[in-house]
Amino acid sequence: MDIKVWIDGVPRDVGNVTEHTSCEDLIFALSNAASKPGLYVLVAPWRGNEITLSPNEKPLVVINRLGEDPKTFEFVLRRLPTHINPGPQLVPPHAYQTRGYSQGHLPMVPMHQSGSMPGYPPEPNEKLELRNKMALQEQEIERNRLHLLNLDKEITRFEQTQDHSSISMDCVGPAAELRQLSLIPWNDLLESNKAKHASLIKEKSQLEAALQTLSSRISETHSQVLKQEKRLDKMSEELLDDLELLNNKREEIASSFRRERSKSQPSEVKVNGNSPSFSAATSFPQVSKERTLLNNPVIPSRNTSSAEGVMI
């Protein structure tokens, strides 16, 4: 696993860090890689505070204890002034053979109690104090930078929560209803409704005109039907009158025929002096024919006028 450590304002990544890697291992590896001998301590900035780690502490264990993500958590390698004796002093990088970060675990470094660093000439006090001040300023700058980063994270988190809360408030309640109502194109809906209303009124007027036409046609047809009924009644009365007239004529003809027959029979008997010489074959068929005509008069059809007469 990689851990980010800031050295003099420059970030560096230390690879292959495990739970068994101590702060002493990280300090030795970083000072060796940067070729900056001196006294160092590993600091963990966390929520506006600084936690100074001892050489025996494990960075990954500390990160897990703080509940942070090792991929985003950052350490600071802080250089201590030479007049401060932090305890055990790290051995200079040239005294041991080191390996790269990608070659397994970092080496374990023995600790010595020597007060000076062999192989390096002593520096003047003024120059040393100037370097210490610069180191302190760099540490202060780094601390401020980390604090600003934490503030940025807090602000981002707060803005996200505010966005979620505003979205939740916009999605429910009267505010959501008002927002949805404000998005509706009321002017377009009004124009479309007006157009629909005008078309409906026009269609209504057309239907009313058609209904009026049908009503007038129905009234006209009804009047024609009444006229035809009156005409049929009149024709029926005329036919009944004609039939009655024909019946009267038939009665008159029958009575006259009976009178003539009654007159003709005695004269024939008297002329001959004996029994009549006519036979039933010559006389009775004529009588039967006359009776047939009297019993079955010819009734005129509906198209025959009463002025044409009756055929007997």
Buried (B, 14 or more C-beta within 10 A) or exposed (E): BEBBBBBBEEEBEBEBBEEEBBBBBBBBBBBBBBEBBBBBBBBBBBEEEBBEBEBEBBBBEBBBEEEBEBEEBBBBBBBBBBEEEBEEBBBBBEBEEBEEBEEEEBBEBEEBEEEEBEEEEEEEEEEBBEBBEEBBEBBEEBBEBBBEEBEEEEEEEEEEEEEEEEEEEEEEEEEEEEEEEEEEEEEEEEEEEEEEEEEEEEEEEEEEEEEEEEEEEEEEEEEEEEEEEEEEEEEEEEBEEBBEEBEEBBEEBBEEBEEEEEEEEEEEEEEEEEEEEEEEEEEEEEEEEBEEBBEEBEEBEEEBEBEEEBEE
